[in-house]
Amino acid sequence: MAFSTLRSLMGASSGGGGGGDDRGVFGGGHTGSNSNVIDYITISSTGNATDFGDLTETRHALGATSNGTTDRGVFGGGTTGSNSNVIGYITISSTGDATDFGDLTVARGYLGATSNGTTDRGVFGGGTTGSNSNVIDYITISSTGDATDFGDLTDARHGLASTSNGTTDRGVFGGGNDGSNSNVIDYITISSTGDATDFGNLTVARHGLAATSNGTTDRGVFGGGHDGSYANVIDYITISSTGDATDFGDLTVARGYLGATSNA
């Protein structure tokens, strides 16, 4: 599956997709104050979003992902004025308020999230607890309960971007801020616990970037961000391989704190 990094960026809402079932949901964010709004769209049709329900907790800079066509979306962490450990879930094809799922192992905001799709594991990585975090924790998306420690990122940071190659089972975390802008990419095998491993480097060190992939077709892209000024950089990796990212091209407008997704 490919997932938006809207979830992990400043003042942004979280986006999780229902895979082939064609519904997209947006949750939380910042409107001048924190929001608990969830709304949805039918991705194949144009039109305004429709009210879905409310998050369990009003917050922004949270992480979101889903188990794809299995139809559950989860929203984890974020900031309410202080950092949150809350995880809530929805059934994407149904409307209604989110339900308590459990807690992250560490309360934090500006984190990344991804999953291995229908294989049913979601991971949350990095973020800030007041200082930068290297925590990775995981859940079984179809079951409720507190997150479990997965391991550590190679570099503690927030404002990072994450994606995966879906059921092919590799998750990647790129960029972020570890006190300065980071070019680090690290990877995990989502179905196995353990510390992340160095993958290579982005072409430009930056935070507030976005990532997505074409799923099992195995290409991940990182776009935009902030490297001291706003960046228009797009770079790409082959998710199942290690190595430095390669220049892909440029965004039409240099910008940070953006989101990304795909039709994978």
C-alpha positions as CSV (number, residue, x, y, z in Angstrom):
1,M,0.0,0.0,0.0
2,A,1.0,3.6,-0.5
3,F,0.1,6.1,2.2
4,S,0.2,9.9,2.5
5,T,2.5,11.7,4.8
6,L,-0.1,14.4,5.4
7,R,-0.4,12.4,8.6
8,S,3.0,13.4,10.0
9,L,3.4,17.1,9.1
10,M,2.8,20.3,10.9
11,G,-0.8,21.4,11.1
12,A,-1.8,18.8,8.6
13,S,-4.5,16.2,8.7
14,S,-4.1,12.5,8.3
15,G,-5.0,10.5,5.2
16,G,-5.7,6.8,5.1
17,G,-7.1,5.0,2.0
18,G,-9.3,2.0,1.7
19,G,-7.3,0.5,-1.2
20,G,-9.5,-0.8,-4.0
21,D,-12.7,0.0,-2.1
22,D,-12.4,3.7,-3.3
23,R,-12.9,5.7,-0.1
24,G,-10.4,8.2,1.2
25,V,-10.6,9.6,4.7
26,F,-9.0,12.7,6.3
27,G,-8.7,13.0,10.1
28,G,-7.6,15.7,12.5
29,G,-5.4,18.6,11.8
30,H,-5.2,22.2,12.8
31,T,-7.7,25.0,12.0
32,G,-6.2,27.6,14.3
33,S,-7.0,25.1,17.1
34,N,-6.8,21.3,17.0
35,S,-9.5,19.4,15.1
36,N,-11.2,16.1,15.7
37,V,-12.9,16.1,12.3
38,I,-13.0,13.1,10.0
39,D,-14.3,13.5,6.5
40,Y,-14.4,11.3,3.5
41,I,-14.4,11.3,-0.3
42,T,-15.1,8.7,-2.9
43,I,-11.8,8.8,-4.7
44,S,-13.2,8.0,-8.2
45,S,-15.8,10.7,-8.0
46,T,-15.3,14.5,-7.7
47,G,-17.1,16.6,-5.1
48,N,-16.8,18.0,-1.7
49,A,-15.9,15.8,1.3
50,T,-18.6,14.5,3.5
51,D,-18.7,14.3,7.3
52,F,-17.6,10.9,8.5
53,G,-17.5,11.4,12.3
54,D,-15.0,12.5,15.0
55,L,-11.6,11.3,16.2
56,T,-11.4,10.0,19.7
57,E,-9.1,13.0,20.5
58,T,-8.8,16.4,19.0
59,R,-5.2,16.7,17.6
60,H,-2.9,17.5,14.7
61,A,0.4,16.1,13.4
62,L,-0.8,12.5,13.9
63,G,0.0,9.4,11.9
64,A,-2.5,7.4,9.8
65,T,-2.5,4.2,7.8
66,S,-4.8,1.3,7.0
67,N,-4.9,-2.4,6.1
68,G,-6.1,-1.6,2.6
69,T,-9.1,-3.5,1.3
70,T,-9.5,-5.2,4.7
71,D,-11.1,-1.8,5.5
72,R,-9.7,-0.5,8.8
73,G,-8.0,2.8,9.2
74,V,-6.0,3.8,12.3
75,F,-4.9,7.3,13.6
76,G,-2.1,7.4,16.1
77,G,-0.2,10.0,18.1
78,G,-0.2,13.7,17.3
79,T,-0.3,16.7,19.5
80,T,-3.1,18.2,21.5
81,G,-1.0,20.9,23.0
82,S,1.0,18.1,24.5
83,N,2.0,14.9,22.8
84,S,-0.5,12.1,22.4
85,N,-0.3,8.3,22.6
86,V,-3.8,7.8,21.5
87,I,-4.7,5.3,18.7
88,G,-8.2,5.3,17.3
89,Y,-9.7,3.3,14.5
90,I,-12.5,3.5,12.0
91,T,-14.1,1.1,9.5
92,I,-13.4,3.1,6.3
93,S,-16.4,1.9,4.4
94,S,-18.8,3.0,7.2
95,T,-19.3,6.4,8.8
96,G,-19.2,7.0,12.5
97,D,-16.9,8.3,15.2
98,A,-13.6,6.7,15.7
99,T,-13.2,4.1,18.5
100,D,-10.4,3.7,20.9
101,F,-7.9,1.2,19.7
102,G,-5.2,1.4,22.4
103,D,-2.0,3.5,23.0
104,L,1.3,4.0,21.3
105,T,4.3,2.9,23.4
106,V,5.5,6.6,23.6
107,A,3.3,9.7,23.2
108,R,4.6,11.8,20.3
109,G,3.7,14.0,17.4
110,Y,5.0,14.6,13.9
111,L,5.5,10.9,13.4
112,G,5.3,8.7,10.3
113,A,3.1,5.7,9.7
114,T,2.7,3.0,7.1
115,S,1.6,-0.7,6.8
116,N,2.0,-3.8,4.8
117,G,-1.6,-3.5,3.6
118,T,-3.8,-6.6,3.8
119,T,-0.9,-8.4,5.7
120,D,-2.3,-6.3,8.5
121,R,0.6,-4.8,10.4
122,G,0.8,-1.0,10.9
123,V,4.0,0.7,12.1
124,F,4.5,4.2,13.6
125,G,8.0,5.6,13.5
126,G,9.9,8.6,14.8
127,G,8.3,11.9,15.9
128,T,8.9,14.2,18.8
129,T,8.3,13.7,22.5
130,G,9.8,17.2,23.2
131,S,13.0,15.8,21.9
132,N,13.5,13.7,18.7
133,S,12.4,10.1,18.9
134,N,13.8,6.9,17.3
135,V,10.8,4.8,18.5
136,I,9.1,2.4,16.1
137,D,6.1,0.6,17.4
138,Y,3.5,-1.6,15.7
139,I,0.0,-2.9,15.9
140,T,-2.1,-5.6,14.2
141,I,-4.6,-3.3,12.5
142,S,-7.5,-5.7,12.6
143,S,-7.2,-6.2,16.4
144,T,-7.4,-3.6,19.2
145,G,-4.8,-3.2,21.9
146,D,-1.8,-1.2,22.8
147,A,1.1,-0.9,20.4
148,T,4.2,-3.0,20.9
149,D,7.8,-2.0,20.6
150,F,9.2,-2.8,17.2
151,G,12.7,-1.4,17.5
152,D,14.5,1.9,16.8
153,L,15.1,4.1,13.8
154,T,18.8,4.6,12.8
155,D,18.3,8.3,13.5
156,A,16.0,9.9,16.0
157,R,13.9,12.6,14.1
158,H,10.6,14.1,13.5
159,G,8.9,15.5,10.4
160,L,9.9,12.4,8.4
161,A,8.1,10.7,5.6
162,S,7.2,7.0,5.4
163,T,5.8,4.5,2.8
164,S,6.0,0.9,1.9
165,N,5.8,-1.6,-0.9
166,G,2.7,-3.1,0.6
167,T,2.4,-6.8,0.9
168,T,6.0,-7.1,-0.3
169,D,6.6,-6.1,3.3
170,R,9.3,-3.4,3.4
171,G,8.7,0.0,5.1
172,V,11.0,3.0,4.6
173,F,11.4,6.2,6.6
174,G,13.1,9.2,4.9
175,G,14.3,12.6,5.9
176,G,13.1,14.5,8.9
177,N,14.8,16.8,11.4
178,D,17.2,15.4,14.0
179,G,18.4,18.8,15.1
180,S,19.2,19.8,11.6
181,N,17.7,18.5,8.3
182,S,18.3,14.8,7.7
183,N,19.0,12.9,4.5
184,V,18.7,9.5,6.2
185,I,16.6,6.8,4.7
186,D,16.2,3.6,6.8
187,Y,14.1,0.5,6.3
188,I,12.4,-2.3,8.2
189,T,10.7,-5.6,7.3
190,I,7.3,-4.7,8.5
191,S,6.3,-8.3,9.5
192,S,9.5,-8.7,11.6
193,T,10.5,-6.8,14.7
194,G,14.0,-5.2,15.0
195,D,15.9,-2.0,14.6
196,A,15.8,-0.2,11.3
197,T,18.7,-0.6,8.9
198,D,20.4,2.1,6.9
199,F,19.0,2.2,3.3
200,G,21.0,5.2,1.9
201,N,20.5,8.9,1.6
202,L,18.0,11.3,0.0
203,T,19.4,13.6,-2.6
204,V,18.7,16.6,-0.4
205,A,18.5,16.6,3.4
206,R,15.1,18.0,4.4
207,H,12.1,17.7,6.7
208,G,8.4,18.2,6.1
209,L,8.5,16.1,3.0
210,A,6.0,13.6,1.6
211,A,6.4,10.0,0.5
212,T,4.4,7.5,-1.4
213,S,4.9,4.4,-3.6
214,N,3.4,2.3,-6.3
215,G,3.0,-0.6,-3.9
216,T,4.2,-4.0,-4.9
217,T,5.6,-2.4,-8.1
218,D,8.3,-1.3,-5.7
219,R,9.2,2.3,-6.4
220,G,9.0,4.9,-3.6
221,V,9.2,8.6,-4.1
222,F,9.9,11.5,-1.7
223,G,8.8,15.0,-2.7
224,G,9.2,18.5,-1.5
225,G,10.0,19.5,2.1
226,H,12.1,22.2,3.8
227,D,15.9,22.3,3.5
228,G,16.3,25.8,4.8
229,S,14.0,27.1,2.1
230,Y,11.2,25.2,0.5
231,A,12.3,22.4,-1.8
232,N,10.9,21.2,-5.2
233,V,13.0,18.1,-5.2
234,I,11.5,14.7,-6.1
235,D,13.7,11.7,-5.6
236,Y,13.1,8.0,-5.9
237,I,14.2,4.6,-4.6
238,T,13.6,1.0,-5.3
239,I,12.1,0.0,-2.0
240,S,13.3,-3.7,-2.0
241,S,16.9,-2.5,-2.7
242,T,19.2,-0.4,-0.7
243,G,21.2,2.6,-2.0
244,D,21.0,6.3,-2.3
245,A,17.9,8.0,-3.8
246,T,18.1,9.2,-7.4
247,D,16.8,12.5,-8.7
248,F,13.3,12.0,-10.3
249,G,12.5,15.6,-11.3
250,D,11.0,18.7,-9.7
251,L,7.6,19.6,-8.2
252,T,5.8,22.4,-10.1
253,V,6.1,24.5,-6.9
254,A,8.7,24.3,-4.1
255,R,6.9,23.6,-0.9
256,G,7.0,21.8,2.4
257,Y,4.5,20.1,4.8
258,L,2.7,18.5,1.8
259,G,1.0,15.2,1.4
260,A,1.4,12.3,-1.1
261,T,-0.5,9.2,-2.1
262,S,-0.9,7.0,-5.1
263,N,-3.4,4.7,-6.9
264,A,-1.4,1.6,-5.9
